[in-house]
């Protein structure tokens, strides 16, 4: 059992007891050790179906087994959500759950744990099915504010994201007319390889008439879309999209889309995995972001390399020449493995403890991202403009 937990920061509120659902690469590398290190949280249970969790082919590593995880964390391990939910003693001690499983499982698991009265941190995307996303969002809305529901879009929980949201909400930018948003990741080796099945092969309602339906869009673009939707408070009505697909894997490697929003605002999106480098290499290459919101009073800009805080900044530049708002540094997705967890996890822990928290990616942001991505794939397949369902 791990023994490196630091002393509690405060004895006035008990630590959050969190169950982790799915013990794959992301849970073993991030969620579990971060929860264990954080003095205000503890791992209360783990759900993992197979004895030997599998990592994506591109990682070329072997994960710890259920037996090893039980020894490391000293907590009960369950083989299904149903088994965990049936254990009254364990469930009574749990404040919240982190759901880090296959996308297709998110909706069912999320609804079950909401019904059991638990706070939820859901890995992104919230689901890959619009009907399931609607049902899950409705369940989360019905449980609010008693229960917190967060989607783990880590960029949305950064201070600068909340600053940008405040500038829009308070009218500093004025009505938004157009948004230009760009995201390129150094992940060609991931999406161009048919061996990385979960990242490149569509399933269920993801599958389009031409056989497409999975790739960079579902795998990465919810980071960008979640930020734009939350900050801009935008509601998209229809999508026109074109994708370039891998000859080897069939996955979309690049995505271009034009979104029409209510009120006449437009969003121009460009994204892909063709940024040179390797995000998971010995010298990790960062993802490139460029977001510009053009409003009645000026332009709100945010962009840079998400592994280089000095590469950019948040700036509001006004048409009337008045003083611009500037926040130096660029922080987007938070994939740091060390420490007590990203801002999303810290806010989730606060919610589990009954303390004040901020939610940058609730069920509505999660639902809209699913709706936009589903419409984008339909449009790219049909060659037509598609309504957001």
C-alpha positions in Angstrom: 0.0 0.0 0.0 1.3 3.5 -0.9 2.5 5.4 2.2 3.7 8.7 0.6 0.6 10.7 1.4 1.5 14.1 2.9 -0.1 15.5 6.1 -3.6 16.9 5.7 -3.8 20.6 4.9 -6.9 21.0 7.2 -8.4 18.7 9.8 -11.8 20.6 9.7 -13.2 18.7 6.7 -12.7 15.0 6.1 -10.8 14.0 3.0 -12.7 13.1 -0.1 -13.1 9.3 -0.6 -13.1 8.6 -4.3 -13.7 5.5 -6.3 -11.9 5.1 -9.6 -13.8 3.3 -12.3 -11.4 1.8 -14.8 -7.8 1.2 -14.0 -6.1 1.6 -17.4 -3.2 3.8 -18.4 -4.7 7.1 -17.5 -5.9 6.0 -14.1 -2.7 4.2 -13.2 -0.5 7.1 -14.4 -2.6 10.0 -13.2 -5.8 9.6 -11.2 -4.8 6.9 -8.8 -1.4 8.3 -7.7 -2.7 11.9 -7.7 -5.6 11.0 -5.4 -3.2 9.0 -3.2 -0.7 11.9 -3.0 -3.3 14.6 -2.3 -3.7 15.2 1.4 -7.4 16.0 1.0 -8.4 12.8 -0.8 -8.0 9.1 -0.7 -8.7 6.2 -3.0 -11.7 4.4 -1.6 -12.2 1.7 -4.2 -11.2 0.6 -7.7 -13.4 -1.0 -10.4 -11.5 -2.9 -13.1 -13.1 -5.7 -15.2 -10.0 -7.7 -16.3 -7.2 -8.9 -14.1 -4.7 -7.4 -16.6 -5.7 -3.9 -17.8 -4.6 -3.2 -21.3 -2.8 -0.1 -22.6 -3.1 1.2 -26.2 -0.7 -0.3 -28.6 1.3 2.9 -29.1 2.3 3.0 -25.5 4.2 -0.3 -25.6 3.9 -0.9 -21.9 2.4 -3.4 -19.4 0.1 -2.1 -16.7 -0.2 -3.3 -13.1 -2.7 -6.1 -12.5 -5.7 -5.9 -10.3 -3.8 -7.9 -7.7 -0.9 -5.4 -7.8 -3.2 -2.5 -7.6 -5.0 -4.0 -4.5 -1.6 -4.3 -2.9 -0.4 -0.9 -3.8 -3.5 1.0 -2.7 -4.9 -1.3 -0.1 -8.5 -0.8 -1.2 -11.3 -3.2 -2.3 -11.3 -3.9 -6.1 -14.5 -4.8 -7.9 -15.0 -6.5 -11.3 -18.0 -4.5 -12.3 -20.0 -1.3 -11.4 -22.9 -3.5 -10.4 -20.7 -5.4 -7.9 -19.5 -2.1 -6.4 -23.0 -0.6 -6.3 -24.2 -3.7 -4.4 -21.6 -3.3 -1.7 -23.5 -1.1 0.7 -20.6 -0.6 3.1 -18.2 0.6 0.4 -20.7 2.8 -1.3 -21.7 4.4 2.0 -18.1 5.5 2.4 -17.6 6.9 -1.1 -18.2 10.6 -1.9 -17.5 10.6 -5.6 -16.3 8.5 -8.5 -14.0 9.1 -11.4 -15.1 7.4 -14.6 -12.2 6.5 -16.8 -13.5 3.7 -19.0 -14.3 3.2 -22.7 -16.4 6.0 -24.0 -19.3 3.7 -24.8 -19.6 2.9 -21.1 -19.8 6.5 -19.8 -23.5 7.1 -20.0 -24.7 4.0 -18.3 -22.1 4.2 -15.5 -22.7 7.9 -15.0 -26.4 7.5 -14.6 -26.0 4.7 -12.1 -23.6 6.5 -9.9 -25.7 9.7 -10.0 -28.7 7.6 -8.9 -26.5 6.3 -6.1 -25.9 9.9 -4.9 -22.2 10.3 -5.9 -20.4 13.2 -7.4 -18.8 12.4 -10.8 -15.7 13.4 -12.7 -16.1 12.0 -16.2 -13.3 11.6 -18.7 -13.8 13.4 -21.9 -15.6 13.1 -24.3 -18.7 12.7 -22.0 -20.0 10.1 -24.5 -19.8 9.4 -28.2 -23.6 9.1 -28.7 -25.9 12.1 -28.7 -29.0 10.3 -27.2 -26.9 8.9 -24.4 -25.3 12.3 -23.8 -28.7 13.9 -23.6 -29.9 11.3 -21.0 -26.8 11.7 -18.9 -26.9 15.5 -19.0 -30.6 15.4 -17.9 -29.7 13.0 -15.0 -26.8 15.3 -14.0 -29.0 18.4 -14.2 -31.7 16.8 -12.1 -29.1 15.9 -9.4 -27.7 19.4 -9.3 -26.8 21.3 -7.2 -26.7 18.4 -4.7 -24.3 16.5 -6.8 -21.4 17.9 -9.0 -20.9 16.5 -12.5 -17.7 17.5 -14.2 -16.2 16.5 -17.5 -12.4 16.2 -17.3 -11.6 18.9 -19.8 -8.6 20.1 -17.8 -8.1 23.3 -19.9 -11.6 24.5 -18.7 -10.5 24.5 -15.1 -7.5 26.7 -15.5 -7.6 30.2 -14.1 -7.3 31.8 -17.5 -10.3 30.0 -18.8 -12.4 31.4 -16.0 -10.9 34.8 -16.7 -11.9 34.5 -20.3 -15.4 33.4 -19.4 -15.7 36.4 -17.1 -14.6 38.9 -19.8 -17.4 37.5 -22.1 -20.1 37.3 -19.5 -19.5 40.9 -18.3 -19.7 42.3 -21.8 -16.0 43.3 -22.2 -15.9 41.7 -25.6 -19.4 42.5 -26.7 -21.5 40.2 -28.8 -19.4 37.5 -30.4 -19.4 37.6 -34.2 -16.9 34.9 -35.1 -14.5 32.4 -33.5 -11.3 31.1 -35.1 -10.1 28.0 -33.2 -7.1 25.8 -34.0 -5.7 22.7 -32.3 -2.9 20.5 -33.6 -1.4 17.6 -31.7 1.9 15.6 -32.2 0.0 12.3 -32.4 0.2 11.1 -35.9 1.7 7.8 -34.7 -1.5 7.2 -32.7 -4.2 8.0 -35.2 -2.4 6.6 -38.3 -1.9 3.1 -36.8 -4.8 0.6 -37.2 -3.4 -1.2 -34.1 -4.7 1.5 -31.8 -8.3 0.2 -32.2 -10.1 2.3 -29.6 -8.7 5.5 -31.1 -9.3 4.8 -34.8 -12.2 2.3 -35.2 -15.7 3.6 -34.8 -18.4 1.5 -33.0 -22.1 1.8 -32.4 -23.7 5.1 -33.5 -20.2 6.5 -34.2 -20.1 4.5 -37.5 -21.1 6.6 -40.5 -22.4 5.4 -43.9 -18.9 5.6 -45.5 -17.4 3.6 -42.6 -15.7 6.7 -40.9 -16.5 7.9 -37.4 -13.5 7.8 -35.1 -10.1 9.5 -35.0 -8.8 12.9 -34.1 -12.3 14.5 -33.6 -13.5 12.2 -30.8 -9.9 11.7 -29.5 -8.8 15.3 -29.1 -11.2 18.0 -30.3 -13.3 18.0 -27.2 -10.4 19.9 -25.5 -10.7 22.7 -28.0 -14.5 22.7 -28.3 -15.1 22.5 -24.6 -13.0 25.6 -24.0 -14.7 27.6 -26.8 -18.2 26.5 -25.8 -17.7 27.4 -22.1 -15.9 30.7 -22.6 -18.2 31.9 -25.4 -21.5 30.6 -24.1 -22.3 29.6 -27.7 -25.0 27.3 -29.0 -24.3 25.7 -32.4 -27.1 24.9 -34.8 -25.4 23.3 -37.8 -22.1 22.1 -39.1 -20.3 21.8 -42.4 -17.2 19.7 -42.2 -14.4 18.0 -44.3 -12.0 15.5 -42.8 -8.8 13.9 -44.2 -8.6 10.2 -43.3 -5.7 7.9 -42.9 -5.2 5.3 -45.6 -3.9 2.9 -43.0 -6.3 3.2 -40.1 -9.3 5.0 -41.6 -9.3 7.6 -38.8 -9.6 11.3 -39.4 -6.2 12.8 -39.2 -7.3 16.4 -39.9 -10.6 18.1 -39.4 -12.0 21.3 -40.9 -15.4 22.6 -39.9 -17.7 25.7 -40.1 -20.2 25.9 -37.3 -23.3 28.2 -37.4 -24.5 29.4 -34.0 -27.7 30.9 -32.7 -27.6 34.6 -33.1 -25.5 34.5 -36.3 -22.1 33.8 -34.8 -19.8 31.5 -36.7 -17.0 29.2 -35.6 -14.2 28.2 -37.9 -12.3 25.1 -36.7 -9.1 23.5 -37.9 -7.5 20.5 -36.1 -5.4 17.5 -36.6 -2.7 15.2 -35.3 0.0 16.3 -37.8 2.0 18.6 -35.5 5.6 17.4 -35.7 6.9 15.6 -32.7 5.7 13.1 -30.1 3.6 14.2 -27.1 4.7 11.1 -25.2 8.3 11.0 -26.3 11.4 11.4 -24.1 11.3 15.1 -25.0 7.6 15.6 -25.1 6.2 18.0 -27.8 3.3 20.2 -26.8 0.0 20.7 -28.6 -0.5 23.9 -30.6 -3.6 26.0 -29.8 -4.8 29.3 -31.3 -8.2 30.7 -30.3 -9.5 34.1 -31.4 -13.0 35.4 -30.5 -14.0 38.4 -32.5 -16.6 40.5 -30.8 -18.4 43.8 -31.1 -15.8 45.6 -28.9 -12.6 43.8 -29.9 -10.9 40.4 -30.0 -10.1 37.9 -27.3 -7.0 35.9 -28.0 -5.5 32.8 -26.4 -2.9 30.5 -27.9 0.4 28.8 -27.6 2.2 25.5 -26.8 0.5 23.7 -23.9 3.8 22.4 -22.6 5.4 25.9 -22.7 3.7 28.4 -20.4 5.9 31.2 -21.9 4.6 30.6 -25.4 1.5 32.7 -25.2 -1.0 34.7 -23.2 -4.7 35.6 -22.8 -5.4 39.1 -24.2 -8.4 41.2 -24.9 -7.6 43.9 -27.5 -10.3 46.6 -27.9 -11.3 48.5 -31.0 -11.6 51.8 -29.1 -7.9 51.7 -28.1 -8.6 51.5 -24.4 -6.3 49.5 -22.2 -6.2 45.8 -23.1 -6.7 43.0 -20.7 -3.5 40.8 -20.6 -2.7 37.7 -18.6 0.8 36.5 -19.3 1.5 32.8 -19.9 -0.3 30.0 -21.7 -1.9 27.0 -19.9 -4.3 24.8 -21.8 -4.6 21.0 -21.2 -3.0 19.9 -17.9 -1.3 16.5 -18.3 1.3 16.9 -15.5 1.7 13.5 -13.8 3.3 14.7 -10.6 1.7 16.6 -7.7 -1.9 16.4 -6.4 -3.7 16.5 -9.7 -4.9 19.0 -12.3 -7.3 21.8 -11.5 -10.2 19.7 -12.6 -9.4 17.0 -10.0 -8.8 19.6 -7.3 -12.2 21.1 -7.9 -13.8 17.7 -7.9 -12.2 16.9 -4.6 -13.5 20.1 -3.1 -17.0 19.2 -4.4 -16.7 15.8 -2.7 -15.8 17.5 0.5 -18.7 19.9 0.4 -16.4 22.9 -0.1 -16.8 25.7 -2.7 -15.6 24.7 -6.2 -15.6 25.9 -9.8 -16.9 23.8 -12.7 -15.6 24.7 -16.1 -17.0 21.7 -17.9 -20.4 20.6 -16.6 -22.9 18.3 -18.3 -24.1 21.0 -20.7 -20.6 21.7 -22.0 -20.1 17.9 -22.3 -23.3 17.5 -24.1 -22.7 20.3 -26.6 -19.2 18.9 -27.4 -20.7 15.5 -28.2 -23.5 17.1 -30.3 -20.9 19.1 -32.3 -18.5 16.2 -32.9 -21.4 13.9 -33.9 -22.6 16.4 -36.4 -19.1 17.0 -37.7 -18.7 13.3 -38.5 -22.1 13.1 -40.2 -21.3 16.2 -42.3 -17.9 14.9 -43.4 -19.5 11.6 -44.4 -22.5 13.0 -46.2 -20.8 16.0 -47.8 -23.7 18.1 -46.6 -24.4 20.6 -43.9 -25.8 18.8 -40.9 -28.1 20.0 -38.1 -26.9 19.6 -34.5 -29.2 17.1 -32.9 
